[in-house]
Amino acid sequence: MTTNKIPSVNLADFLSANVDKKNEFVQSIGRAFEEIGFVALNGHFLNSEFNEKLYREIKSFFDLPQETKNKYEIPGISGQRGYVSFGKESAKGSKHGDLKEFWHFGQYVEGDEKLLQEYPLNVEISENNEFNIVGKETYKLLEKTAKYVLRALALYLNLDEFYFDKYLTNGNSILRPIHYPPILDKPKDAVRAAAHGDINLITLLMGAQGRGLQVKNNNGEWIDAIASEDQLMINVGDMLSRHTNNKLKSTVHRVINPSKDLMKKSRYSIPFFMHPISDMKLNVLESCIDKKNPKSFEDITAGEFLNQRLVELGLLKK
């Protein structure tokens, strides 16, 4: 496997009754996440017709007047639901806000009063109910896809296949439709998304077609991460990297500014950040510790780790 190309896998192999295909999927995605931390996934649960509807509704929201969008920027919840306006978020360590605006759909909690109190309520817009409906549908489909990916990774790590399931039910995951507006004036230093690692277990990204997303490989080189129209780009987040003692790599990535001819066009992408419940312990797995790889991280819960990172991103005050 070369570290200059993002490998592809097909989830249908994992879901098939063919044991050999299932095992090959487990080994392929595990090796990819060990070597570069990214993979392009076919065989997920979203189809082209649904995707067209989703992007249509996403675009319709971001096309609303700024005054209207600002109604949905809710104070006091650290941007965890609803609208986050242009330039508000920055990568860890960056002095500049990213050149983007975005929306957050969160978990639709079922049967857990404690988590109903813990998570902010989802924000619904009044201008277009289809936006609310398609957002929820997308959330559920990507959550389902992520669950199977994590089952495969559990097997790769020699854990019970369903190890992650109890942490994913009503997990604190986020669906984030992002709008990178046209760049009319050459930015001084800011980029659409500065180099960063994701906070969560895994990220599923829609909209990685075309140049823009770049991944830093093991040689420190930036390579393009381009998916086909029917693929999701999936990467390891810091929580999973920490839990596996860096066996599975949370790779630094960025979204660069486009070439001059594309600078005046909008770009849309839709990542789904798969988070567990806050009580999940991210303590390093014993199976990932040996003489060559001593324990690299202190014990921490997913909720504690998330709060630390939200402070670093400027979304939560100390």
Secondary structure, 3 states (H helix, E strand, C coil): CCCCCCCEEEHHHHHCCCHHHHHHHHHHHHHHHHHCCEEEEECCCCCHHHHHHHHHHHHHHHCCCHHHHHCCCCCCCCCCCEEECCCCCCCCCCCCCCCCEEEEECCCCCCCHHHHHHCCCCCCCCCCHHHHHHHHHHHHHHHHHHHHHHHHHHHHCCCCCCCCHHHHCCCCCEECCEEECCCCCCCCCCCCEEEECCCCCEEEEECCCCCCEEEECCCCCEEECCCCCCCEEEEECHHHHHHCCCCCCCCCEEECCCCCCCCCCCEEEEEEEECCCCCCECCCCHHHCCCCCCCCCCCCEHHHHHHHHHHHCCCCCC
